[in-house]
Amino acid sequence: MGSNPGMTPDQIALIKATVPVLVEHGNTITTVFYRNILEAHPELNSVNGHQPRALAGALYAYASHIDDLGALSSAVELICNKHASLYIKAEHYNVVGKYLLEAMGEVLGAELTPEIHDAWGAAYWQLADIMIGREKQLYEQAEGWTDWRKFKIVNKVKESEEITSFYLAPVDGKSLPAFQPGQYISVQTYVPSLKHTQARQYSLSDQPKSDYYRISVKKELGLDPADPGAAAHPGYISNVLHETFNTGDTLEVSHPYGDFFLSPTDSQTENPIVLIAAGVGLTPLTSMLNTLTSKSPAARKLHFIHGARSAGARAFQEQISQLPKQSPSIRTTFFTSHPSEGEKEGVDYDHVGRVDLTKLKDQDLFLDDAKTEYYICGPAGFMTNTESVLKGKGVSADRIKMELFGTGGIPH
């Protein structure tokens, strides 16, 4: 992401001057934009509503970093992978740009002069061209799998009180491409309550196999712990999958994508690895864990740390807890915030409460080895806190890798 050859110095100056105004009204603009674009193009209902908002957010961030676009490379990579998994095409950017600029005009009125409008239009297309180019590369790497593909559910397994695994095999019977452990697929299906299709990304939760992909889906009830009286907003796809889909049913699935994964280097070296997850954030890390333990379980140091509400809510506990018995180099630590009656500390879990790395010894985190890699997945606050603790213990930022569910964060 280099300089801005398509923008004049005056336009760049206008962008810098008006970024605070656009950011101040950002939520209103994206709400108007999303409403208007769906009224005119209802076919875009199938795209997760977070994606247009993420693109709008990326535009504001792009403008804020117009002199240092390198700061945005990770955010753009995240969004481009999400777009590729939803089969966003270059022509969609024409539609999005039109309605985004119109929404700016609707909200800002006379403040959006023709000169400012043109400057933001130029900035939008600078960013769009970068994304279109990157998404083109991702589609080319998919080796012909560039549209939704039908998969059959060949097994459905309840993993915990709230997480169920779906084993998906391609209807065409062709061998599946490998993916990097930690990546996701998009799943698309019709949602009766919405009267249109919807797509959601789900992390692949097993090591790469040539004949099936596995996703492990939490049934999202949509309750707000901070406001028990608020109306619930259940996850549309997760509830449909849990309640109505069974073995033999079909879904539309995308090629695997994602910028959070176990690097090929990490999967081949003997460097220590610590996998830290909360809740359903364990799904991509389980893919990493299964990949790592299938290759050389006796050789490398590996620690899997997970936080759950209770043992009953924790997926894969039995499988994961057996790993230290198979290899002395593997450790597991389970945190349980609300143990159920009958659950015992030291048997069903190791510590009461949320994940707290300060309760572990430095040697449990392999802090004595400067090559140790840390992979973190879970709610944003959990990841930020975990990252802060690790950095406080001397871990450099380049050894901490995190997955932001949804569309991820945009740097400010």
PEUR-V175804 format. One record per pair of residues at least 12 apart in sequence whose C-alpha atoms are under 6 Angstrom apart, sorted by the first residue. I is the first residue (numbers start at 0). J is the second residue. Records with the same first field share a line. If there is no record, write none. Layout:
I = J, J
//
This chain:
0 = 68
10 = 118
28 = 102, 103
31 = 102
32 = 98, 99, 102
45 = 196, 197
74 = 409
77 = 258
79 = 134
80 = 256, 257
83 = 134
84 = 185, 253
89 = 131
147 = 251, 252, 253
148 = 251, 252
149 = 170, 250, 251
150 = 167, 168, 169, 170, 249, 250
151 = 167, 168, 170, 247, 248, 249
152 = 166, 167, 246, 247, 248
153 = 166, 167, 246
154 = 166, 246
158 = 314
159 = 311, 312, 313, 314
160 = 311, 312
161 = 217, 218
162 = 216, 217
163 = 215, 216
164 = 214, 215
165 = 213, 214
166 = 212, 213
167 = 211, 212
168 = 211
174 = 209, 210
175 = 209
177 = 207
179 = 260
180 = 260, 261, 286, 287
181 = 259, 260, 283
182 = 202, 256, 257, 260
183 = 201, 202, 203, 255, 256
184 = 200, 201, 253, 255
185 = 199, 200, 252, 253
186 = 198, 199, 251, 252
187 = 251
202 = 283
204 = 282, 283, 285, 286
205 = 286
206 = 286, 289, 290
218 = 237, 238
219 = 233, 234
220 = 233
221 = 233
259 = 402
269 = 299
270 = 370, 371
271 = 300, 301, 371
272 = 301, 371, 372, 373
273 = 301, 302, 373
274 = 303, 374
275 = 304, 305, 375
276 = 305, 375, 376, 377
277 = 305, 306, 377
278 = 307
280 = 376, 377
297 = 326
300 = 328, 329
301 = 329
302 = 329, 330, 331
303 = 331
304 = 331, 332, 333
305 = 333
306 = 333, 334, 335, 353, 354
307 = 335
308 = 335, 336, 337
309 = 335, 337, 338
333 = 348, 349
334 = 349, 350, 351, 353, 354
335 = 351, 352
336 = 351, 352, 353
372 = 398
373 = 399
374 = 400, 401
375 = 401
376 = 401, 402
//
